[in-house]
């Protein structure tokens, strides 16, 4: 398990290889798209005008939101199947990752105005927050694998269930609106 990161950890819970592989592909796509979305916004937060014009920045936000929307839509079935196969027999566990940190809670209104981007700041804030939590949760699983301290089956199930609810029952709507 050591050195294989969160993908190796996911395979270690006794779900079918097909289910684990589908989830790993979908989570990887979601992680990559989430990082791109968050990094785009973070650059604007630092005052970096990239892309170089407001029109291109508007288009970049739409594309980034669309990529994450596509990735999360593709995550729904593999994650649901993984949760079904993983479901613990005993009591429900606690999620392995924590609540959003202070650095993940950002007021995006001024950033968007300075970037010349027209978007609902509350939608940007919610999408950014949930995607940052996803990225942090996967990093936490990678750290767990590296330290050989994997969360228990119940905790992994609870955490993945929470991620699913937060991403697919909220952030996905915000991303669809931002991509439109």
C-alpha positions as CSV (number, residue, x, y, z in Angstrom):
1,X,0.0,0.0,0.0
2,X,2.8,2.4,0.8
3,X,3.7,4.6,-2.2
4,X,0.5,3.8,-4.1
5,X,-1.4,6.7,-2.7
6,X,-5.2,6.9,-2.4
7,X,-5.8,4.6,-5.5
8,X,-3.9,1.8,-3.9
9,X,-5.7,2.4,-0.6
10,X,-9.1,2.2,-2.4
11,X,-8.1,-1.2,-3.8
12,X,-7.2,-2.5,-0.3
13,X,-10.8,-2.6,1.0
14,X,-11.9,-5.7,-0.7
15,X,-14.3,-4.3,-3.4
16,X,-14.1,-5.8,-6.8
17,X,-11.2,-4.8,-9.0
18,X,-13.6,-3.5,-11.7
19,X,-15.5,-1.3,-9.2
20,X,-12.3,0.0,-7.7
21,X,-10.8,0.8,-11.1
22,X,-13.9,2.6,-12.3
23,X,-13.9,4.7,-9.1
24,X,-10.2,5.5,-9.3
25,X,-10.5,6.7,-12.9
26,X,-13.5,8.8,-12.0
27,X,-12.0,10.2,-8.8
28,X,-8.7,11.0,-10.7
29,X,-10.6,12.9,-13.4
30,X,-12.6,14.8,-10.7
31,X,-9.4,15.6,-8.7
32,X,-7.6,16.9,-11.8
33,X,-10.6,19.1,-12.9
34,X,-11.1,20.3,-9.3
35,X,-7.5,21.3,-9.0
36,X,-7.7,23.2,-12.3
37,X,-10.9,25.0,-11.2
38,X,-9.5,25.9,-7.8
39,X,-6.1,27.0,-9.1
40,X,-7.7,29.3,-11.7
41,X,-9.7,31.1,-8.9
42,X,-6.6,31.2,-6.6
43,X,-4.6,32.9,-9.3
44,X,-7.3,35.6,-9.6
45,X,-7.3,35.9,-5.9
46,X,-3.6,36.7,-6.0
47,X,-4.3,39.3,-8.6
48,X,-2.8,37.4,-11.5
49,X,-4.7,38.3,-14.7
50,X,-4.5,34.9,-16.4
51,X,-5.9,34.6,-19.0
52,X,-5.1,38.1,-20.2
53,X,-8.5,39.6,-20.9
54,X,-11.8,39.6,-19.0
55,X,-13.5,37.8,-21.8
56,X,-10.9,35.0,-21.8
57,X,-11.2,34.8,-18.0
58,X,-14.9,34.4,-18.3
59,X,-14.5,31.7,-20.9
60,X,-11.8,30.0,-18.7
61,X,-14.2,29.9,-15.7
62,X,-16.9,28.4,-17.9
63,X,-14.6,25.7,-19.3
64,X,-13.2,24.9,-15.8
65,X,-16.7,24.6,-14.4
66,X,-17.8,22.4,-17.3
67,X,-14.8,20.1,-16.9
68,X,-15.6,19.6,-13.2
69,X,-19.3,19.2,-13.9
70,X,-18.5,16.5,-16.5
71,X,-16.1,14.7,-14.1
72,X,-18.5,14.8,-11.2
73,X,-21.3,13.5,-13.4
74,X,-19.1,10.6,-14.3
75,X,-18.3,10.0,-10.7
76,X,-21.8,9.4,-9.6
77,X,-22.3,5.8,-10.7
78,X,-18.8,4.5,-9.9
79,X,-18.9,6.1,-6.4
80,X,-22.4,4.7,-5.8
81,X,-21.3,1.2,-6.8
82,X,-18.2,1.4,-4.6
83,X,-20.2,2.5,-1.6
84,X,-22.6,-0.4,-2.2
85,X,-19.7,-2.9,-2.2
86,X,-17.9,-1.2,0.6
87,X,-20.9,-0.8,2.9
88,X,-19.8,-2.0,6.4
89,X,-21.8,-4.5,8.3
90,X,-21.5,-2.7,11.6
91,X,-22.2,0.8,12.9
92,X,-21.6,3.8,10.7
93,X,-18.2,5.3,11.1
94,X,-17.0,8.9,11.1
95,X,-15.6,10.6,8.0
96,X,-11.8,10.6,7.9
97,X,-11.4,14.2,6.7
98,X,-12.3,17.3,8.6
99,X,-14.5,20.3,8.0
100,X,-13.4,23.0,5.5
101,X,-10.5,25.0,6.8
102,X,-10.4,28.8,7.1
103,X,-8.3,29.0,3.9
104,X,-11.0,27.3,1.9
105,X,-13.7,29.8,2.9
106,X,-13.2,32.8,0.6
107,X,-15.4,35.7,-0.4
108,X,-15.2,35.7,-4.2
109,X,-17.2,38.8,-5.0
110,X,-14.3,41.3,-5.1
111,X,-12.0,38.7,-6.8
112,X,-14.5,38.2,-9.6
113,X,-15.1,41.9,-10.0
114,X,-11.4,42.6,-10.2
115,X,-11.0,39.8,-12.8
116,X,-13.9,41.2,-14.8
117,X,-15.8,37.9,-14.5
118,X,-19.5,37.9,-14.2
119,X,-20.6,34.9,-12.0
120,X,-22.6,34.5,-8.9
121,X,-20.1,34.7,-6.1
122,X,-22.1,32.4,-3.8
123,X,-22.0,29.7,-6.5
124,X,-18.3,30.2,-7.0
125,X,-17.7,30.1,-3.2
126,X,-19.7,26.9,-2.7
127,X,-18.2,25.1,-5.7
128,X,-14.7,26.1,-4.7
129,X,-15.2,25.0,-1.1
130,X,-16.6,21.6,-2.0
131,X,-13.9,21.0,-4.6
132,X,-11.1,22.1,-2.2
133,X,-12.5,19.6,0.4
134,X,-12.4,16.8,-2.2
135,X,-8.8,17.6,-3.1
136,X,-7.9,17.7,0.6
137,X,-9.7,14.5,1.4
138,X,-7.9,12.6,-1.4
139,X,-4.6,14.1,-0.1
140,X,-5.5,12.8,3.3
141,X,-6.1,9.3,1.9
142,X,-2.7,9.5,0.2
143,X,-1.1,10.5,3.5
144,X,-2.9,7.7,5.2
145,X,-1.6,5.2,2.7
146,X,2.0,6.6,3.0
147,X,1.8,6.3,6.8
148,X,0.1,3.0,6.6
149,X,-2.8,4.2,8.8
150,X,-5.8,3.7,6.5
151,X,-9.2,4.7,7.8
152,X,-11.5,1.8,8.8
153,X,-14.0,0.5,6.4
154,X,-16.8,2.3,8.3
155,X,-14.9,5.6,8.2
156,X,-14.0,5.4,4.5
157,X,-17.7,4.6,3.7
158,X,-18.9,7.6,5.8
159,X,-16.3,10.0,4.2
160,X,-17.1,8.9,0.7
161,X,-20.8,9.1,1.4
162,X,-20.4,12.7,2.7
163,X,-18.3,13.7,-0.3
164,X,-20.9,12.3,-2.6
165,X,-23.7,14.2,-0.9
166,X,-21.8,17.5,-0.9
167,X,-20.5,17.2,-4.4
168,X,-23.5,15.7,-6.2
169,X,-26.3,17.3,-4.2
170,X,-25.1,20.9,-4.2
171,X,-21.8,21.7,-5.8
172,X,-22.8,20.1,-9.1
173,X,-25.8,22.5,-9.5
174,X,-23.5,25.4,-8.9
175,X,-21.0,24.1,-11.4
176,X,-23.8,23.7,-14.0
177,X,-24.8,27.3,-13.5
178,X,-21.2,28.5,-13.8
179,X,-20.7,26.5,-17.0
180,X,-23.8,27.8,-18.6
